[in-house]
Amino acid sequence: MWACVLELNGWRRRRGDAPLVSYQGLCRELAAAGPGTFGELDTTGARSVLRRFSDAWFSAAKRRKAGDVSARFPRRRRGLVPVRWYHGTFRLDGRRLRLPTAAGYAPLRLRLDRAIPYPAERVRSVTLLAEGGRLWLEVTAEVPVATYPLVTGPDPGRVAGVDLGIIHPYAVAGPDGHGLLVSGRAVRAEHRMHLADTKARCRAVAGRAPKPGQCGSRRWRQYRRWARLVEGRHRRRVRQAQHEAAKAVIAWAVQQRVGTLTVGDPRGVLNLDAGRRHNLRLRQWQVGRAIAVLRDKAELAGITLRLVDERGSSSTCPACRARVRKPAGRTMTCTSCNTTGHRDLFAAATIATRTPKGGGITTVAAVLPHVVTHRRAGRHLPGAGPSRRDPRRPHHVTAVGSVGRLRPAPPPTVAGSRSPAPHGEEPQTPPQPGQRLRSQH
């Protein structure tokens, strides 16, 4: 269906007619085509594809009207487009899903790997999509907003500032001098390791890649399928880590009875050219997804989220409002009032005093956190815990000069006896300060 819409607009473009992109116009063309035009795809699934094409076209038109010349209209063929069915058109019974098809065809029956964690009556839509060479089901359900006992729920008058970043996805400065730092170093390591693996795979198969215009071999298709599986796994790992980070922020806000989260919107810096390496970090940041995930979880918890301008918050002292030079590390010190603290928490405290829509800074004094809670995002990632190792790292490779984990000293021996260490092995003793532990083998 996606390819049919592209060909239809191609014909209209060659004749000099206006493109057919509105959802209503595409639905009229679908009705005129008659039943059975697109095989076993029913009307509900076909209209979901038309809705996706219309949204993509108008989104590109809006970006180009705003001055973004890099925006492109949907003109590329796609093999598998996500298809959505709404409530009342499908049947869900435990782990079995029944999807409708065109008239005269048997319905499509699917068996899910695991049960959906929502009651069947709360499921509003299901989307069938293919990602990483596998078939997935995306479920949209209606979840009730959390309720709290009297005088224990979030208070709209208690405001917390949220600073978004790469090393710390969320840095929160709340009232009463409490703060939260969510570390994203495991996510950054996942990005780096995935990029290194991708480069290594490209170098290894560069000689087997088909030339332009040639058809790839079976071995090449198997490699491409495996590469898509790896890419899909990487995206799912990062997406889960983002949800874990946002969940930690909302849990902390509920505990502190914070009713309003003031989030600094840093999407204005994404258009600045800061070098190839920094541009890669910004592309992997996914700040829009971080804001969307935090907004969804805040709404379910009954917390209001508002976006403000974060310009200058990382270089402003929240105590005296003086400009502070950006430090090399994570500790910032104001030269005017000698206030010292974490620079991300400084930015979050400044953001908490700002108002949306260019309202500037309020007269409310910034509260610097003195009790900081630390959380980690991405504990499920390989190598994130001390008991697990990244399977992509060779186990025999250690850092230069690393002494490894110290083990207990051997038991004392009787005078004149030999060491209890096995033959050819030195007894393990703690190294002296500044000394490197080297092996003779």
C-alpha positions in Angstrom: 0.0 0.0 0.0 2.8 2.4 0.8 4.4 1.8 -2.6 1.0 2.2 -4.3 0.6 5.7 -2.7 4.1 6.6 -3.9 3.4 5.5 -7.4 0.1 7.4 -7.4 1.7 10.6 -6.4 4.5 10.0 -8.9 1.9 9.9 -11.7 0.2 13.0 -10.5 3.5 14.8 -10.2 4.4 14.0 -13.9 1.0 15.2 -15.0 1.5 18.4 -13.1 -1.3 17.7 -10.6 -1.2 18.4 -6.9 -0.1 15.5 -4.7 -2.7 13.4 -2.9 -1.5 13.5 0.7 -4.6 14.3 2.9 -5.9 11.4 5.0 -9.5 12.0 3.7 -8.4 12.1 0.1 -6.4 8.9 0.5 -9.3 7.1 2.1 -11.5 8.1 -0.8 -9.0 6.6 -3.2 -9.0 3.4 -1.1 -12.8 3.2 -1.2 -12.8 3.7 -5.0 -10.2 0.9 -5.4 -12.7 -1.7 -4.1 -12.2 -4.7 -1.8 -9.4 -7.1 -2.3 -7.1 -4.6 -3.9 -4.3 -5.1 -1.3 -4.7 -8.8 -0.7 -5.6 -9.9 2.9 -5.2 -6.4 4.4 -8.5 -5.2 5.8 -9.8 -1.6 5.7 -8.7 -0.7 9.2 -5.1 -1.8 8.7 -5.0 -0.1 5.3 -6.3 3.2 6.8 -3.6 3.0 9.4 -0.9 2.9 6.7 -2.6 5.9 4.9 -2.6 7.8 8.2 1.1 7.2 8.7 1.9 8.4 5.2 -0.2 11.6 5.6 1.4 12.4 9.0 4.9 11.9 7.5 4.1 14.2 4.6 2.7 17.0 6.6 5.4 16.8 9.2 8.0 17.2 6.5 6.1 20.1 5.0 5.9 21.8 8.4 9.7 21.5 8.9 10.4 22.9 5.4 8.1 25.8 6.0 10.0 26.6 9.2 13.3 26.7 7.2 14.6 23.2 7.6 15.9 22.4 4.1 17.1 19.0 5.2 13.5 17.7 5.6 12.5 15.2 2.9 9.0 14.1 1.9 8.2 10.3 2.1 9.4 9.0 -1.3 11.2 5.9 -0.4 9.7 2.5 -0.7 9.3 0.5 2.5 8.8 -3.2 2.7 7.1 -3.6 6.1 5.1 -0.7 7.4 3.5 -0.8 10.9 -0.2 -1.7 10.8 -2.5 -0.6 13.6 -5.9 -1.9 14.7 -8.1 0.0 17.2 -10.3 -1.1 20.0 -13.3 -3.2 18.8 -11.6 -4.5 15.6 -9.4 -7.1 17.3 -9.9 -9.8 20.0 -7.4 -10.4 22.8 -7.7 -13.5 25.0 -4.7 -14.0 27.3 -1.7 -14.6 25.0 -3.8 -15.1 21.9 -4.6 -12.3 19.5 -7.1 -12.4 16.7 -6.7 -9.7 14.0 -9.2 -9.1 11.2 -8.4 -9.5 7.5 -10.2 -8.7 4.2 -13.5 -10.2 3.4 -13.3 -13.8 2.4 -10.0 -14.5 4.2 -9.4 -16.3 7.5 -8.5 -14.0 10.4 -4.9 -13.7 11.5 -4.2 -15.5 14.8 -1.1 -14.7 16.8 0.4 -16.3 19.9 2.3 -13.8 22.0 5.6 -14.8 23.8 4.3 -13.3 27.1 1.0 -12.0 28.5 0.2 -8.3 28.2 0.5 -6.6 31.6 -2.8 -4.8 31.2 -6.4 -6.0 31.4 -7.9 -6.7 28.0 -10.7 -4.1 28.4 -8.1 -1.3 28.9 -6.2 -2.1 25.6 -7.1 0.6 23.1 -5.0 -0.4 20.1 -2.4 -2.9 18.9 0.3 -2.3 16.2 2.0 -5.1 14.3 5.5 -4.1 13.3 8.8 -5.7 12.2 12.0 -4.6 13.8 15.4 -6.2 13.7 14.1 -9.2 11.6 11.5 -10.1 14.2 7.7 -9.5 14.5 6.6 -7.3 17.4 3.3 -6.2 18.9 3.1 -2.6 20.3 0.2 -2.2 22.7 -1.5 1.0 23.8 -3.5 0.8 26.9 -5.5 3.2 29.1 -3.8 3.4 32.5 -5.5 5.2 35.4 -3.7 8.1 37.0 -2.3 7.3 40.4 -4.3 8.2 43.5 -2.9 9.1 46.9 -4.3 9.4 50.4 -5.1 12.8 51.8 -2.1 15.1 52.3 0.3 12.5 51.0 0.2 13.1 47.2 2.2 15.5 45.1 1.8 19.2 46.0 1.7 21.5 42.9 3.3 24.2 45.1 6.5 22.1 45.5 8.6 22.7 42.4 11.7 20.8 41.3 14.1 21.7 38.5 15.3 19.1 36.0 18.5 19.5 34.0 18.9 17.1 31.1 22.4 15.8 30.1 24.4 13.0 28.6 26.5 11.8 31.5 23.5 12.4 33.9 20.3 12.1 31.9 18.4 13.7 34.8 19.7 16.0 37.5 16.9 17.1 39.8 17.0 19.9 42.4 14.0 19.8 44.6 12.7 21.7 47.6 14.1 21.4 51.2 17.6 21.0 49.8 17.1 17.5 48.3 18.5 16.5 45.0 18.7 13.5 42.6 21.4 12.5 40.2 20.7 9.7 37.7 23.9 8.4 36.1 23.9 7.4 32.4 27.5 6.3 32.1 26.3 2.7 31.4 24.2 4.0 28.4 27.2 6.0 27.1 29.4 2.9 27.3 26.7 0.9 25.4 26.8 3.5 22.6 30.6 3.5 22.4 30.9 -0.3 22.4 28.1 -0.6 19.8 29.9 1.9 17.6 33.2 0.1 17.9 31.5 -3.2 17.0 29.8 -1.7 14.0 33.0 -0.3 12.7 34.8 -3.7 13.2 32.0 -5.5 11.3 32.1 -3.1 8.4 35.9 -3.5 8.1 35.6 -7.3 8.2 33.0 -7.5 5.4 34.1 -4.6 3.3 35.5 -7.0 0.7 32.4 -9.1 0.5 30.0 -6.1 0.0 28.2 -6.2 -3.4 29.0 -3.5 -5.9 26.3 -0.9 -6.8 23.8 -2.6 -9.1 24.8 -6.1 -8.1 22.7 -8.5 -6.1 24.1 -9.7 -2.8 24.9 -13.3 -2.1 23.2 -15.5 0.4 26.1 -15.0 2.8 25.7 -11.3 2.5 22.0 -11.4 3.2 22.7 -13.5 6.3 25.2 -11.0 7.5 22.7 -8.1 6.9 20.0 -10.0 8.8 22.4 -10.5 11.8 23.4 -6.8 11.7 19.7 -5.8 11.9 19.2 -8.1 14.9 22.2 -6.4 16.6 20.9 -2.9 15.8 17.5 -3.8 17.2 18.9 -5.2 20.4 21.0 -2.0 20.9 18.0 0.2 20.4 15.9 -1.8 22.9 18.6 -1.7 25.5 18.9 2.1 25.3 15.2 2.5 25.3 14.8 0.4 28.4 17.6 2.4 30.2 15.7 5.7 29.3 12.5 4.3 30.9 14.5 3.2 34.0 16.0 6.7 34.4 12.6 8.4 34.1 11.0 6.0 36.5 13.7 6.8 39.1 13.0 10.6 38.7 9.2 10.1 39.2 9.6 7.8 42.1 11.9 10.3 43.8 9.4 13.2 43.0 6.5 11.2 44.6 8.6 10.5 47.7 9.4 14.3 48.0 5.8 15.2 47.2 6.9 17.3 44.2 3.9 18.3 42.1 5.6 20.4 39.4 8.7 19.4 37.4 10.3 22.4 35.5 12.5 20.8 32.8 15.1 22.8 30.8 14.6 22.2 27.1 18.1 21.9 25.5 16.9 21.1 22.0 18.1 24.5 20.7 21.7 23.4 21.0 21.2 20.4 18.7 21.4 22.7 15.6 24.9 24.1 16.6 27.9 22.5 14.9 30.4 21.6 17.6 32.6 19.1 15.8 32.2 15.6 14.5 32.6 13.8 17.8 30.3 16.1 19.8 27.7 15.9 17.0 27.7 12.1 17.4 27.1 12.5 21.1 24.1 14.8 20.5 22.6 12.5 17.9 22.8 9.6 20.4 21.4 11.7 23.2 17.7 11.4 22.1 16.7 14.4 24.2 13.2 14.5 22.7 12.5 10.9 23.7 13.9 11.6 27.2 11.4 14.5 27.6 8.5 12.4 26.2 9.2 9.4 28.5 9.4 11.7 31.5 6.2 13.5 30.6 4.2 10.3 30.2 5.3 8.9 33.6 4.7 12.3 35.2 1.1 12.4 34.0 0.4 8.9 35.3 1.8 10.0 38.7 -0.3 13.2 38.8 2.7 15.5 38.4 2.7 18.5 36.1 5.6 18.9 33.7 6.5 22.3 32.1 9.3 23.1 29.7 11.4 26.3 30.1 14.5 27.8 28.4 17.7 26.4 29.8 20.1 28.8 28.2 22.8 29.9 30.6 21.7 27.6 33.4 24.9 25.6 33.4 27.0 28.8 33.7 25.0 30.7 36.3 25.4 30.5 40.1 22.0 29.9 41.6 22.9 31.7 44.8 24.1 35.1 43.5 23.1 34.8 39.8 26.7 35.6 38.7 28.3 34.1 35.6 30.6 31.1 36.4 33.2 29.7 34.1 32.5 26.1 33.1 34.8 23.8 35.1 36.7 20.9 33.6 35.1 18.4 36.0 31.7 18.0 37.6 32.3 20.4 40.6 31.5 24.1 40.1 32.7 26.9 42.3 31.4 30.4 42.1 34.2 33.0 42.4 31.8 35.7 43.6 30.2 33.9 46.6 32.4 30.8 46.9 29.4 28.5 46.5 30.5 24.9 45.6 28.5 22.0 44.3 27.7 19.7 41.4 27.4 21.7 38.2 24.3 19.7 37.0 22.5 20.3 40.3 23.5 24.0 40.0 21.8 24.1 36.6 18.7 22.3 38.0 18.4 24.7 40.9 18.5 27.6 38.4 15.9 26.0 36.1 13.6 25.5 39.1 13.3 29.3 39.4 12.3 29.9 35.7 8.9 30.1 34.1 7.7 28.8 30.7 7.1 30.8 27.6 10.0 33.3 28.1 8.7 34.4 31.5 12.3 34.8 32.7 13.4 34.2 36.3 11.0 34.5 39.2 11.7 36.1 42.5 11.8 32.7 44.2 15.3 32.0 45.6 17.1 28.9 44.3 17.5 26.1 46.8 20.9 24.4 46.5 20.7 20.6 47.2 22.8 19.4 50.2 21.2 15.9 50.4 21.8 14.2 47.1 20.4 10.8 46.1 22.3 8.8 43.4 20.7 6.4 41.0 21.9 4.4 38.0 20.2 3.9 34.7 20.9 0.8 32.6 21.6 -1.9 35.2 20.5 -4.4 32.6 23.3 -3.5 30.2 26.2 -5.9 29.7 29.1 -5.1 32.1 27.0 -2.6 34.2 27.3 -4.7 37.4 30.4 -5.9 39.1 29.3 -9.5 38.8 28.8 -9.4 35.0 31.1 -8.7 32.2 30.4 -7.3 28.8 30.3 -10.3 26.5 31.9 -8.2 23.7 35.1 -7.6 25.8 37.7 -10.4 25.8 38.0 -11.8 29.3 41.8 -12.1 29.2 42.3 -8.3 28.4 42.9 -6.1 31.5 43.9 -2.5 31.8 47.6 -1.8 31.9 48.8 -1.5 35.4 45.6 -3.0 36.9 46.1 -5.3 39.8 42.7 -6.8 39.6 40.6 -7.8 42.5 42.7 -8.4 45.7 42.2 -11.8 47.3 42.9 -12.8 50.9 46.6 -13.5 51.7 47.6 -17.2 52.0 47.4 -18.7 55.5 50.6 -18.5 57.6 52.9 -21.5 57.2 55.2 -23.3 59.6 58.8 -21.9 59.7 61.0 -23.6 57.2 58.1 -24.9 55.1 57.4 -23.9 51.5 54.7 -21.5 50.3 51.2 -23.1 49.9 50.9 -21.5 46.4 50.8 -24.0 43.5 53.9 -24.8 41.6 54.9 -22.0 39.2 52.5 -19.5 40.8 53.5 -16.5 43.0 51.6 -15.9 46.3 49.1 -13.0 45.9 49.9 -10.2 48.2 48.6 -6.6 48.1 50.9 -4.3 46.1 52.6 -1.4 47.7 51.4 2.2 46.8 52.7 3.1 43.3 53.8 -0.5 42.6 52.4 -2.5 39.6 51.7 -6.2 39.9 53.5 -8.0 37.1 53.5 -11.7 36.4 56.6 -13.7 35.3 54.6 -15.7 32.7 
